[in-house]
Amino acid sequence: MDKKLVNDEMIVTKALNNNMVLVRDSEGIERICQGKGIGFQKRAGDRIRWSQVERSYIPENEQDRRHFQQLFSEIPDEYWEIAEKVVEYGRDHYKIKVSDRVILPLCDHMAGSVERYQKGTVLSNPMLWDIRRVYSDEFQIGKYALRLLEERYGVEMREDEAAFLAYHFVNAELGSMQGISPDSMTRLIVSVLDIVQESFQVTLNDEDWNYQRFVTHLKFFAARIAQRSGYQDEADDELYEELSERYRPVRNCVDRIADFILIGYHYDLSMDERLYLLIHIQRVTKRYMKKKKASPSENT
């Protein structure tokens, strides 16, 4: 009879190849582990230690496990190493909060991209400009991945591919939010930004800190609309009315957004949501409004 597993040990349930095994850890969790020679001559019931493991993934279901096994065996190690560097870069430089699970689709996509480019097949991303505008951090991470791929494989890719890679991080950040696609979120966010720019006749600066805060707010705003879940806090009607009187043009803009959401998404914005939109829009347009007020006197 097997002795009880210690924390540093896992028991092999199946050797998938010389470098990959299916195991159960000391807590009974099934994992797919990869490491050089980790599966060589291993049989069910054998034990391995964490020190032998280079990468470990926890599949969610049987289909997920088959997908993991297939990609582990097909994708060269170089892509796993590049994907890990890209994820680490995103976490360190942009504070992106994603689990290691994003590494798998990144590897799959990068391997496919390099193969396509080597064969002369280049795909255009129709949402390139919107992705660069709405998901600027994720887009920069995608560009970093392209630089690593060019260094390793000598393939220079267009920014369209960085936008495709950015979506993997967006999907990972959405996490457990069911029924939300990056495409639909992007369209909603872009529409709101367009309403703001049209209302104030300005072009917002996507490098401005207030713009970035506004877009972050809009991501969660779009997710709440998709999930039909509003704020739980009670609205501060008095504060909204006070700010509405002080910033009438902003309130008119918020009303336009509310009408757009109601007609297009059949979702009635709560007072809280209107309040937060008003605050963010006032911040993001404040500098432009000051310039407009100053411009008549400057021209006299």
FENCORDA-V791283 format. One record per residue. RES is the residue in three letters. SS is DSSP state (H for helix, E for strand, L for the rest). Layout:
((RES,SS) (RES,SS))
//
This chain:
((MET,L) (ASP,L) (LYS,L) (LYS,L) (LEU,L) (VAL,L) (ASN,L) (ASP,L) (GLU,E) (MET,E) (ILE,E) (VAL,E) (THR,E) (LYS,E) (ALA,E) (LEU,E) (ASN,E) (ASN,L) (ASN,L) (MET,E) (VAL,E) (LEU,E) (VAL,E) (ARG,E) (ASP,L) (SER,L) (GLU,L) (GLY,L) (ILE,L) (GLU,E) (ARG,E) (ILE,E) (CYS,E) (GLN,E) (GLY,L) (LYS,L) (GLY,L) (ILE,L) (GLY,L) (PHE,L) (GLN,L) (LYS,L) (ARG,L) (ALA,L) (GLY,L) (ASP,L) (ARG,E) (ILE,E) (ARG,E) (TRP,H) (SER,H) (GLN,H) (VAL,L) (GLU,L) (ARG,E) (SER,E) (TYR,E) (ILE,L) (PRO,L) (GLU,L) (ASN,L) (GLU,H) (GLN,H) (ASP,H) (ARG,H) (ARG,H) (HIS,H) (PHE,H) (GLN,H) (GLN,H) (LEU,H) (PHE,H) (SER,H) (GLU,H) (ILE,L) (PRO,L) (ASP,H) (GLU,H) (TYR,H) (TRP,H) (GLU,H) (ILE,H) (ALA,H) (GLU,H) (LYS,H) (VAL,H) (VAL,H) (GLU,H) (TYR,H) (GLY,H) (ARG,H) (ASP,H) (HIS,H) (TYR,H) (LYS,L) (ILE,L) (LYS,L) (VAL,L) (SER,L) (ASP,L) (ARG,L) (VAL,H) (ILE,H) (LEU,H) (PRO,H) (LEU,H) (CYS,H) (ASP,H) (HIS,H) (MET,H) (ALA,H) (GLY,H) (SER,H) (VAL,H) (GLU,H) (ARG,H) (TYR,H) (GLN,H) (LYS,L) (GLY,L) (THR,L) (VAL,L) (LEU,L) (SER,L) (ASN,L) (PRO,L) (MET,L) (LEU,H) (TRP,H) (ASP,H) (ILE,H) (ARG,H) (ARG,H) (VAL,H) (TYR,L) (SER,H) (ASP,H) (GLU,H) (PHE,H) (GLN,H) (ILE,H) (GLY,H) (LYS,H) (TYR,H) (ALA,H) (LEU,H) (ARG,H) (LEU,H) (LEU,H) (GLU,H) (GLU,H) (ARG,H) (TYR,H) (GLY,L) (VAL,L) (GLU,L) (MET,L) (ARG,L) (GLU,H) (ASP,H) (GLU,H) (ALA,H) (ALA,H) (PHE,H) (LEU,H) (ALA,H) (TYR,H) (HIS,H) (PHE,H) (VAL,H) (ASN,H) (ALA,H) (GLU,H) (LEU,H) (GLY,L) (SER,L) (MET,L) (GLN,L) (GLY,L) (ILE,L) (SER,L) (PRO,H) (ASP,H) (SER,H) (MET,H) (THR,H) (ARG,H) (LEU,H) (ILE,H) (VAL,H) (SER,H) (VAL,H) (LEU,H) (ASP,H) (ILE,H) (VAL,H) (GLN,H) (GLU,H) (SER,H) (PHE,H) (GLN,L) (VAL,L) (THR,L) (LEU,L) (ASN,L) (ASP,L) (GLU,L) (ASP,L) (TRP,H) (ASN,H) (TYR,H) (GLN,H) (ARG,H) (PHE,H) (VAL,H) (THR,H) (HIS,H) (LEU,H) (LYS,H) (PHE,H) (PHE,H) (ALA,H) (ALA,H) (ARG,H) (ILE,H) (ALA,H) (GLN,H) (ARG,L) (SER,L) (GLY,L) (TYR,L) (GLN,L) (ASP,L) (GLU,L) (ALA,L) (ASP,L) (ASP,H) (GLU,H) (LEU,H) (TYR,H) (GLU,H) (GLU,H) (LEU,H) (SER,H) (GLU,H) (ARG,H) (TYR,L) (ARG,H) (PRO,H) (VAL,H) (ARG,H) (ASN,H) (CYS,H) (VAL,H) (ASP,H) (ARG,H) (ILE,H) (ALA,H) (ASP,H) (PHE,H) (ILE,H) (LEU,H) (ILE,H) (GLY,H) (TYR,H) (HIS,L) (TYR,L) (ASP,L) (LEU,L) (SER,L) (MET,H) (ASP,H) (GLU,H) (ARG,H) (LEU,H) (TYR,H) (LEU,H) (LEU,H) (ILE,H) (HIS,H) (ILE,H) (GLN,H) (ARG,H) (VAL,H) (THR,H) (LYS,H) (ARG,H) (TYR,H) (MET,H) (LYS,H) (LYS,H) (LYS,H) (LYS,H) (ALA,H) (SER,H) (PRO,H) (SER,H) (GLU,H) (ASN,L) (THR,L))
//
